[in-house]
C-alpha cells in the first residue's frame, strides 16, 4: 500500500519508544483527514529538496510562481516546525532527515543562519537569530522525549550555549547577530525568550553537566518575562525590550500571548491565561492597545464565504507599513495569519476550552489545499498584507501547515508533551536532585506523582522501581553508571509497579537515574536521582 495512504488509515497512531500508541487526542473524520493531508503536503515539500544542496530539509513555501521562478528557500524555524510535526505524525525517518541535515550544517559555534537557499547553498538571510536556533533545540527535545534517543542532544546543547552569550543583565536574551549591520541585534524579543525558557529547563533536567548553568539562566529569563515584558495593566505580553534605548517594543505581535500560555501555563506569577481574552477583544476598529483588533472575519473565496481567524498585529487600519529604516513595505490591513491562528487553538486546548480550540481549527481547515500540489497545505496569511515587519506571503507554507498538525494532535512543542484539554498548566521542571548516598539496603524518593526506589540486590546488581499514583501507560528508565554513557529502557509493569534491574555493577558504583512517564496522556520527566551500590 502507498505509504501516504497508509498514514491516512493510521492517523491516530504514533511511534513512541519503539511501540505504537495513540498520537494524541485527534478527533475523527474531518480533523483526522486534515492532519493526514497536511502531512502529505509536508512530505512533498521535503521531497522537493532531494538531490539538492539541502537534501532532507523542507521547502518553506509552495512554489506557484512557475518552474522557472521557484522560491527555493528553507527557513531554520520552519525546519524545526517540520521536524516536530513529523515526530507528532510518527514519521521518525522524515524527522531524522531534517535533524540530520541541520546537525550537518550547524556552525561549529552552535548557530544556524535564519534561512538558506537550498538549490545552491547560498545564505538568503545572513542573520543569526536566537529564536530559530532555539527552535532547533526544541525540535531535538521533541525527538528525544518521543523516542528516548539522545543523538541530537549535543546539537541542542551547542545551540543553547551559543544563544546564552546574548543574555543581558535584565535576564532577557538578546536577539543575536545581523550580517546586515554586522553587529549584535539591539533587542530582546518576548518570543525567543519564551522559547528558550522551557528548553533550558528541559536540558537542565536531563544533563547534569548543564543543570546549574541552565537552571540559573532559565530563572533569569523568567524574571525578564515577568518583570520586563509582561503588561499587568492589559494582562498580556508586549513584543519585547529594546536594549539600546531601555524601552518596551511598541509592537505587539499576536504570538507572544498564546506562546506565553503554552510555555508558562495559564497562571503562575501572573494570570497568563488572561492574555487570550485580550487577543479576543475584537471591539477595536481600527484597533488600539486598549481595544485591539486581532480577530478578523474575512472572505476567503470567490463565492464570498467567510472564515474567522487572528491577525499578526492588533490593528486592522489600512495604512502604509515601513521597516525600521523607514522604507515602505506594503500596507497594513485586516488579515488572517494562519500560523498564529493555530497558536491560539493550541493555547485554548491547554486552557481546557476544547470547543473553542476545535472551532478555530475548523476555520483554518477551510483554507486547506484540496487538490494537486496544494493538497493539504495551509497559507501563511489570507490577504498578504504587511505586519509592519514584512509582507506576509499567501503561499502555502511549512509553518502554518506544521502548526495545524500540532494543534490537531494537541502537542505542545514548548514542553514536548501532549495536552489533555485540562486546566493544569505545563509542569515546571525542577532542578536535578541528588540524594545523599545510602548505607543499608535502598533509597526511596516520593513525589505527588510517584514513589521511586533503588535497592541493592547483590554486589553487582540493583533494582529500580517506579510506582505511579495514577496508572501509567509506560515508564522509561534512563541511567548512567559512574558518569558513563546514558542508557534508556522501557520498564516492566507488574501490578502497577514498574521495575528494571541493572546488572554488571561493582560495589561503590554510582548510578544516576531518572524517569520519563505517562500520566493521563501527557509525558513527564522526573528529576535525577543517584544511588551508590553498597
C-alpha positions as CSV (number, residue, x, y, z in Angstrom):
1,X,0.0,0.0,0.0
2,X,1.2,3.5,-0.8
3,X,2.9,5.0,2.4
4,X,1.0,8.3,2.3
5,X,-2.4,6.5,2.2
6,X,-1.3,4.1,4.9
7,X,-0.7,7.2,7.0
8,X,-4.2,8.3,6.4
9,X,-5.5,5.0,7.7
10,X,-3.2,5.1,10.7
11,X,-3.9,8.7,11.6
12,X,-4.1,8.2,15.3
13,X,-1.0,6.1,15.6
14,X,2.4,7.4,16.7
15,X,5.7,5.6,17.2
16,X,6.7,6.2,20.8
17,X,9.8,4.5,22.3
18,X,9.6,1.7,19.7
19,X,5.9,0.9,20.3
20,X,2.8,2.1,18.6
21,X,0.5,4.2,20.8
22,X,-2.2,6.9,20.4
23,X,-0.8,10.0,18.7
24,X,-2.6,12.4,21.0
25,X,-6.3,13.1,21.1
26,X,-7.1,13.8,17.4
27,X,-10.8,13.9,16.7
28,X,-12.1,11.7,14.0
29,X,-13.2,12.3,10.4
30,X,-12.6,15.9,9.3
31,X,-9.8,16.8,11.7
32,X,-8.1,13.5,11.2
33,X,-8.3,13.9,7.4
34,X,-6.9,17.4,7.7
35,X,-4.0,16.2,9.7
36,X,-3.2,13.5,7.2
37,X,-3.5,15.8,4.2
38,X,-1.2,18.3,6.0
39,X,1.4,15.5,6.4
40,X,1.2,14.7,2.6
41,X,1.9,18.3,1.8
42,X,4.9,18.4,4.2
43,X,6.3,15.2,2.7
44,X,6.1,16.7,-0.8
45,X,7.9,19.8,0.4
46,X,10.7,17.7,1.9
47,X,10.9,15.6,-1.3
48,X,11.3,18.8,-3.3
49,X,14.9,19.2,-1.9
50,X,16.0,15.7,-2.9
51,X,19.4,15.7,-4.6
52,X,20.0,19.4,-4.0
53,X,22.3,21.2,-1.6
54,X,20.0,20.8,1.4
55,X,18.6,17.4,0.7
56,X,16.4,16.4,3.6
57,X,15.2,19.8,4.6
58,X,11.7,21.0,3.9
59,X,11.0,23.7,1.3
60,X,9.4,26.5,3.3
61,X,6.9,27.7,0.6
62,X,4.9,26.1,-2.1
63,X,6.1,27.3,-5.4
64,X,3.3,28.5,-7.7
65,X,5.4,31.2,-9.5
66,X,6.1,28.5,-12.1
67,X,9.0,26.1,-12.7
68,X,11.4,28.9,-13.9
69,X,10.9,31.1,-10.9
70,X,10.7,28.9,-7.7
71,X,11.2,30.4,-4.3
72,X,13.6,27.6,-3.1
73,X,14.3,28.7,0.5
74,X,14.5,26.8,3.8
75,X,14.0,28.8,6.9
76,X,15.6,27.4,10.1
77,X,12.5,27.9,12.1
78,X,10.4,26.0,9.5
79,X,12.8,23.0,9.7
80,X,12.2,22.8,13.5
81,X,8.4,23.0,13.0
82,X,8.5,20.4,10.2
83,X,10.6,18.0,12.3
84,X,8.2,18.3,15.3
85,X,5.2,17.8,13.0
86,X,6.9,14.6,11.6
87,X,7.5,13.4,15.2
88,X,3.9,14.0,16.0
89,X,2.7,12.1,13.0
90,X,5.1,9.1,13.7
91,X,7.3,9.9,10.7
92,X,10.5,9.2,12.6
93,X,12.6,8.8,9.4
94,X,11.5,12.1,8.0
95,X,12.1,13.9,11.3
96,X,15.6,12.4,11.3
97,X,16.2,13.6,7.7
98,X,15.6,17.2,8.9
99,X,17.6,16.9,12.1
100,X,20.5,15.1,10.5
101,X,20.9,17.8,7.8
102,X,20.5,20.6,10.4
103,X,23.2,18.9,12.5
104,X,25.4,18.6,9.4
105,X,25.2,22.3,8.6
106,X,25.3,23.7,12.2
107,X,28.1,26.1,12.6
108,X,30.8,24.9,15.0
109,X,29.9,27.9,17.2
110,X,26.4,26.5,17.5
111,X,24.2,28.7,15.4
112,X,22.3,28.4,12.1
113,X,21.6,31.2,9.7
114,X,17.9,32.3,9.6
115,X,17.5,30.8,6.2
116,X,19.3,29.1,3.2
117,X,18.7,28.9,-0.5
118,X,18.5,25.1,-0.9
119,X,19.3,24.9,-4.6
120,X,22.8,26.4,-4.4
121,X,23.7,26.6,-0.7
122,X,24.0,30.4,-0.5
123,X,22.6,32.0,2.6
124,X,19.5,34.0,2.0
125,X,19.1,35.8,5.3
126,X,22.5,36.3,6.8
127,X,21.3,36.8,10.4
128,X,21.9,34.6,13.3
129,X,18.8,35.0,15.5
130,X,18.4,33.2,18.8
131,X,14.7,32.3,18.1
132,X,15.2,30.0,15.2
133,X,18.4,28.5,16.8
134,X,16.4,27.7,20.0
135,X,13.6,26.2,18.0
136,X,16.0,23.7,16.5
137,X,17.0,22.8,20.1
138,X,13.2,22.4,20.8
139,X,12.8,20.0,17.9
140,X,15.7,17.9,19.2
141,X,13.9,17.9,22.6
142,X,10.7,16.7,21.0
143,X,12.5,13.9,19.2
144,X,14.4,12.9,22.3
145,X,11.3,12.8,24.5
146,X,9.3,10.9,22.0
147,X,11.9,8.2,21.1
148,X,14.1,8.1,24.2
149,X,17.0,8.8,21.8
150,X,19.7,11.4,22.7
151,X,21.5,11.5,19.4
152,X,20.6,15.2,18.8
153,X,21.3,16.4,22.3
154,X,24.9,17.6,21.5
155,X,23.5,19.7,18.7
156,X,20.9,21.2,21.0
157,X,23.3,22.0,23.8
158,X,25.7,23.7,21.4
159,X,22.8,25.8,20.1
160,X,21.7,26.8,23.7
161,X,25.3,27.6,24.7
162,X,25.7,29.9,21.7
163,X,22.3,31.6,22.5
164,X,23.2,32.3,26.1
165,X,26.1,34.5,25.2
166,X,23.5,37.1,24.4
167,X,21.8,37.1,27.9
168,X,21.6,40.6,29.3
169,X,21.8,42.0,32.8
170,X,18.0,42.2,33.0
171,X,17.8,38.4,32.3
172,X,16.5,38.6,28.8
173,X,18.4,37.0,25.9
174,X,19.1,39.5,23.1
175,X,18.2,38.7,19.5
176,X,21.6,37.5,18.2
177,X,23.7,38.9,15.3
178,X,22.9,40.5,12.0
179,X,25.1,40.4,8.9
180,X,23.0,43.3,7.5
181,X,24.5,45.6,10.1
182,X,27.5,43.5,11.1
183,X,26.5,43.9,14.7
184,X,24.6,42.3,17.6
185,X,20.8,42.9,17.5
186,X,19.8,45.6,20.0
187,X,16.6,44.0,21.1
188,X,15.3,41.1,23.2
189,X,12.1,39.7,21.8
190,X,9.5,38.2,24.0
191,X,9.0,35.3,21.6
192,X,12.5,33.9,21.7
193,X,12.8,34.4,25.5
194,X,9.6,32.3,25.9
195,X,11.2,29.7,23.6
196,X,14.4,29.4,25.5
197,X,12.9,29.3,28.9
198,X,11.4,25.8,28.7
199,X,14.2,24.4,26.5
200,X,16.8,25.4,29.1
201,X,14.7,23.8,31.8
202,X,14.4,20.5,29.9
203,X,18.1,20.1,29.2
204,X,19.0,21.1,32.7
205,X,16.8,18.2,33.9
206,X,18.5,15.6,31.7
207,X,22.1,16.7,31.6
208,X,23.8,17.0,35.0
209,X,26.8,18.9,33.5
210,X,24.4,21.7,32.4
211,X,22.0,21.7,35.3
212,X,23.4,24.6,37.3
213,X,24.1,27.0,34.5
214,X,20.9,26.3,32.5
215,X,18.6,26.5,35.6
216,X,20.2,29.8,36.6
217,X,19.8,31.1,33.0
218,X,16.2,30.0,32.9
219,X,15.4,31.7,36.2
220,X,16.8,35.0,34.8
221,X,14.8,34.6,31.6
222,X,11.6,34.0,33.7
223,X,12.4,37.2,35.6
224,X,12.7,39.1,32.4
225,X,9.4,37.7,31.1
226,X,7.5,38.5,34.4
227,X,9.1,41.8,35.2
228,X,10.1,43.5,31.9
229,X,7.7,42.4,29.2
230,X,4.5,41.5,31.0
231,X,1.9,44.3,30.9
232,X,-0.1,43.9,34.0
233,X,-2.5,46.7,33.1
234,X,-3.6,44.9,30.0
235,X,-2.9,41.4,31.1
236,X,-0.7,40.5,28.1
237,X,2.8,40.3,27.0
238,X,4.5,43.1,25.0
239,X,6.7,42.5,21.9
240,X,10.0,42.8,23.7
241,X,12.7,45.1,25.1
242,X,15.0,47.4,23.2
243,X,18.4,47.1,24.9
244,X,19.8,50.2,23.1
245,X,17.1,52.5,24.4
246,X,15.8,50.7,27.5
247,X,12.3,50.9,26.2
248,X,9.5,48.4,25.5
249,X,8.9,47.5,21.9
250,X,5.6,49.2,21.0
251,X,4.7,46.4,18.5
252,X,2.6,43.6,19.9
253,X,2.7,40.5,17.6
254,X,0.0,38.0,18.4
255,X,2.3,35.1,19.1
256,X,3.7,36.3,22.4
257,X,0.4,35.7,24.1
258,X,-0.6,32.1,23.1
259,X,3.1,31.1,23.2
260,X,3.3,32.5,26.8
261,X,0.3,30.4,27.8
262,X,1.8,27.3,26.1
263,X,5.2,27.8,27.8
264,X,4.2,29.2,31.2
265,X,0.7,27.8,31.7
266,X,-2.5,29.7,32.3
267,X,-1.4,31.0,35.7
268,X,1.7,31.5,37.8
269,X,3.5,34.7,38.7
270,X,0.8,36.4,36.5
271,X,-2.5,35.5,35.0
272,X,-1.0,34.4,31.7
273,X,-4.3,32.9,30.5
274,X,-5.9,36.4,30.6
275,X,-3.8,37.3,27.5
276,X,-6.1,35.1,25.4
277,X,-9.0,37.3,26.4
278,X,-7.0,40.3,25.4
279,X,-6.5,38.9,22.0
280,X,-10.2,38.0,21.7
281,X,-11.2,41.6,22.2
282,X,-12.3,42.4,18.7
283,X,-14.2,45.6,19.5
284,X,-11.5,48.0,18.5
285,X,-11.6,49.4,14.9
286,X,-9.1,50.3,13.6
287,X,-7.6,48.9,16.8
288,X,-5.8,50.3,19.7
289,X,-3.7,48.8,22.5
290,X,-6.8,49.1,24.8
291,X,-9.1,47.8,22.2
292,X,-7.1,45.5,19.9
293,X,-8.3,44.1,16.6
294,X,-6.5,40.7,16.3
295,X,-9.7,38.8,15.5
296,X,-11.0,39.1,11.9
297,X,-13.8,37.6,9.8
298,X,-12.9,37.9,6.1
299,X,-14.0,36.3,2.8
300,X,-11.7,33.5,1.6
301,X,-13.1,32.6,-1.8
302,X,-14.9,34.0,-4.9
303,X,-18.2,32.9,-3.5
304,X,-17.9,35.3,-0.6
305,X,-17.7,32.7,2.1
306,X,-16.0,33.8,5.3
307,X,-13.7,32.5,7.9
308,X,-12.6,33.8,11.2
309,X,-9.1,33.8,12.5
310,X,-6.4,36.0,14.1
311,X,-4.1,38.7,12.6
312,X,-0.4,39.1,13.3
313,X,-0.9,42.6,14.9
314,X,-3.6,44.4,16.8
315,X,-4.8,46.9,14.2
316,X,-6.8,46.5,11.0
317,X,-6.2,50.0,9.9
318,X,-5.2,50.2,6.2
319,X,-2.1,52.4,6.0
320,X,1.5,52.3,4.6
321,X,3.8,50.0,6.5
322,X,7.5,50.8,6.9
323,X,10.5,48.8,8.1
324,X,12.9,50.0,10.8
325,X,14.8,52.0,8.2
326,X,11.8,53.9,7.0
327,X,11.3,52.0,3.8
328,X,7.7,51.3,2.8
329,X,7.0,47.6,2.8
330,X,3.4,47.4,1.6
331,X,0.3,48.3,3.5
332,X,-1.3,47.1,6.7
333,X,-4.9,45.9,6.9
334,X,-7.2,43.2,8.1
335,X,-5.8,39.8,7.6
336,X,-5.8,36.2,9.0
337,X,-2.4,34.8,10.0
338,X,-3.0,31.1,9.8
339,X,0.2,30.1,11.8
340,X,-0.8,32.4,14.6
341,X,-4.4,31.2,14.5
342,X,-3.1,27.7,15.2
343,X,-1.2,29.1,18.1
344,X,-4.5,30.3,19.6
345,X,-6.2,26.9,19.1
346,X,-3.5,25.0,20.9
347,X,-3.4,27.6,23.7
348,X,-7.2,27.0,24.1
349,X,-6.6,23.3,24.3
350,X,-4.2,23.9,27.2
351,X,-6.7,26.2,28.8
352,X,-9.3,23.4,28.6
353,X,-11.6,25.1,26.1
354,X,-11.8,22.3,23.7
355,X,-14.9,23.6,21.9
356,X,-13.2,26.9,21.2
357,X,-10.0,25.2,20.0
358,X,-11.9,22.8,17.7
359,X,-13.8,25.7,16.2
360,X,-10.6,27.6,15.4
361,X,-9.1,24.6,13.7
362,X,-12.2,24.2,11.6
363,X,-11.8,27.8,10.4
364,X,-8.2,27.1,9.4
365,X,-9.2,23.9,7.5
366,X,-11.5,26.0,5.3
367,X,-8.4,27.3,3.5
368,X,-6.5,24.0,3.3
369,X,-5.5,22.9,-0.2
370,X,-7.8,20.3,-1.6
371,X,-6.0,19.1,-4.8
372,X,-2.8,18.8,-6.8
373,X,0.4,20.1,-5.4
374,X,-1.5,22.2,-3.0
375,X,-3.2,19.3,-1.3
376,X,-3.1,19.7,2.4
377,X,-1.1,23.0,2.6
378,X,-2.1,25.9,4.7
379,X,-1.3,29.5,3.6
380,X,0.9,31.8,5.7
381,X,-1.8,34.6,5.5
382,X,-5.1,35.1,3.8
383,X,-4.7,38.6,2.2
384,X,-0.9,39.1,2.1
385,X,-0.8,42.4,4.0
386,X,2.2,43.8,5.8
387,X,2.6,43.2,9.6
388,X,5.0,46.1,9.9
389,X,7.9,43.7,9.9
390,X,7.4,42.1,6.5
391,X,4.8,41.5,3.8
392,X,3.1,38.2,4.7
393,X,3.1,35.6,2.0
394,X,-0.1,34.0,0.7
395,X,1.6,30.8,-0.4
396,X,1.0,27.5,1.5
397,X,3.9,27.2,3.9
398,X,5.6,24.9,6.4
399,X,4.9,27.0,9.5
400,X,1.1,27.1,9.1
401,X,0.8,23.5,8.0
402,X,3.1,22.1,10.7
403,X,1.4,24.1,13.4
404,X,-2.0,22.8,12.3
405,X,-0.7,19.3,12.8
406,X,0.5,20.2,16.3
407,X,-2.8,21.7,17.2
408,X,-5.0,18.9,15.8
409,X,-2.9,16.5,17.9
410,X,-2.8,18.8,20.8
411,X,1.0,18.6,21.0
412,X,2.7,21.4,23.0
413,X,6.2,21.9,21.4
414,X,7.3,24.1,24.3
415,X,7.2,21.1,26.7
416,X,7.3,18.2,24.2
417,X,4.0,16.8,25.7
418,X,0.5,16.1,24.6
419,X,-2.3,18.1,26.2
420,X,-5.4,16.5,27.6
421,X,-7.6,19.6,27.4
422,X,-7.5,20.1,31.2
423,X,-6.7,23.3,33.0
424,X,-3.4,22.2,34.5
425,X,-0.5,24.3,33.2
426,X,2.6,22.6,31.9
427,X,4.7,21.2,34.7
428,X,7.7,23.1,35.9
429,X,10.8,21.0,35.5
430,X,12.6,21.0,38.8
431,X,16.4,21.2,39.1
432,X,18.1,17.7,39.3
433,X,18.0,16.2,42.8
434,X,21.0,14.2,44.1
435,X,20.0,12.4,47.3
436,X,22.8,11.6,49.8
437,X,24.5,8.2,49.3
438,X,22.7,5.4,51.1
439,X,24.3,3.0,53.7
440,X,21.5,-0.2,54.4
441,X,19.6,-1.7,51.5
442,X,17.9,1.1,49.4
443,X,16.7,4.6,48.9
444,X,13.2,6.0,48.3
445,X,12.0,9.2,46.7
446,X,8.3,10.2,46.9
447,X,6.6,13.0,45.0
448,X,2.9,13.8,44.3
449,X,3.1,11.6,41.2
450,X,5.1,8.6,42.2
451,X,7.4,6.7,44.6
452,X,10.7,5.6,43.1
453,X,13.1,3.2,44.9
454,X,16.6,1.9,44.3
455,X,17.8,-1.1,46.2
456,X,20.8,-3.4,46.2
457,X,20.1,-7.0,45.0
458,X,23.7,-8.1,45.2
459,X,27.2,-6.6,45.0
460,X,26.7,-6.5,41.2
461,X,23.0,-5.7,40.8
462,X,20.4,-3.2,41.8
463,X,16.7,-3.0,41.3
464,X,14.9,0.3,40.5
465,X,11.2,0.5,40.8
466,X,8.7,3.3,40.0
467,X,5.1,3.2,41.4
468,X,2.9,6.0,40.0
469,X,-0.1,7.4,41.8
470,X,-2.0,7.5,38.5
471,X,-1.6,4.3,36.5
472,X,0.9,4.9,33.7
473,X,0.8,3.5,30.1
474,X,4.6,3.4,30.0
475,X,7.6,4.3,32.2
476,X,11.1,4.7,30.7
477,X,14.2,4.5,32.9
478,X,17.3,6.5,31.9
479,X,20.6,5.9,33.8
480,X,24.3,6.4,33.8
481,X,26.9,4.3,35.6
482,X,29.8,6.3,37.0
483,X,29.0,9.2,34.7
484,X,29.3,7.0,31.6
485,X,27.0,6.8,28.6
486,X,23.3,7.2,29.0
487,X,21.2,4.0,28.8
488,X,17.4,4.0,28.1
489,X,15.0,1.2,28.8
490,X,11.2,0.7,28.9
491,X,10.4,-0.6,32.4
492,X,8.3,-3.7,33.1
493,X,4.9,-3.3,34.7
494,X,3.8,-5.7,37.5
495,X,0.5,-4.8,39.1
496,X,1.1,-1.1,38.8
497,X,4.8,-1.1,39.9
498,X,7.3,-0.6,37.1
499,X,10.7,-2.4,37.5
500,X,14.1,-2.6,35.9
501,X,17.2,-4.4,37.3
502,X,20.7,-3.1,36.4
503,X,23.4,-5.7,36.4
504,X,27.2,-5.8,35.9
505,X,27.9,-3.3,38.7
506,X,30.6,-3.3,41.4
507,X,30.5,-2.2,45.0
508,X,30.8,1.6,45.1
509,X,29.4,2.1,41.6
510,X,27.4,5.3,41.4
511,X,24.2,5.1,39.3
512,X,22.5,8.3,38.2
513,X,18.9,7.6,37.2
514,X,15.7,9.3,36.2
515,X,12.3,8.5,34.5
516,X,10.0,9.5,31.7
517,X,6.4,8.5,32.5
518,X,3.0,8.9,31.1
519,X,0.2,10.4,33.2
520,X,-3.3,10.8,31.8
521,X,-2.0,11.4,28.3
522,X,1.0,13.9,28.7
523,X,4.5,12.7,29.2
524,X,6.6,14.0,32.1
525,X,10.3,13.8,33.2
526,X,11.4,13.2,36.7
527,X,14.3,14.9,38.5
528,X,17.6,13.0,38.5
529,X,18.4,10.7,41.5
530,X,21.6,8.8,42.4
531,X,22.3,5.6,44.2
532,X,25.6,4.1,45.3
533,X,25.9,0.3,45.3
534,X,26.8,-1.0,48.8
